[in-house]
Amino acid sequence: MVTIQITKQMITEEICGHLCGIAESAPSSYELDDMFIIIKNWNDGRPLRASWRIILQGFHCYGTDRIPSFISNDWNRAVKMYKKLKGL
């Protein structure tokens, strides 16, 4: 049996990498309060949404050692996001 340990840095990199991809593919700038769907089937078929402000925070933290507060404030939710994004 192989055990895989998921670290906080792995969770942060996956979530921020996803947000970075959204920010880089955006055709133009948005208002900080504009909302975007991050995960389509998050909770009972409802999407998980994030503001442009959160997307930019993730963009700026990607590839660094920083963990944004929207992740560190709720690690259980972050783990759930990680699993959804990885298809686990």
Stockholm file with secondary structure:
# STOCKHOLM 1.0

chainA/1-88         MVTIQITKQMITEEICGHLCGIAESAPSSYELDDMFIIIKNWNDGRPLRASWRIILQGFHCYGTDRIPSFISNDWNRAVKMYKKLKGL
#=GR chainA/1-88 SS CCCCCCCHHHHHHHHHHHHHHHHHHCSSCCCTTCEEEEEEEEETTEEEEEEHHHHHHHHHHTTSSCCCHHHHTCHHHHHHHHHHHHTC
#=GC SS_cons        CCCCCCCHHHHHHHHHHHHHHHHHHCSSCCCTTCEEEEEEEEETTEEEEEEHHHHHHHHHHTTSSCCCHHHHTCHHHHHHHHHHHHTC
//
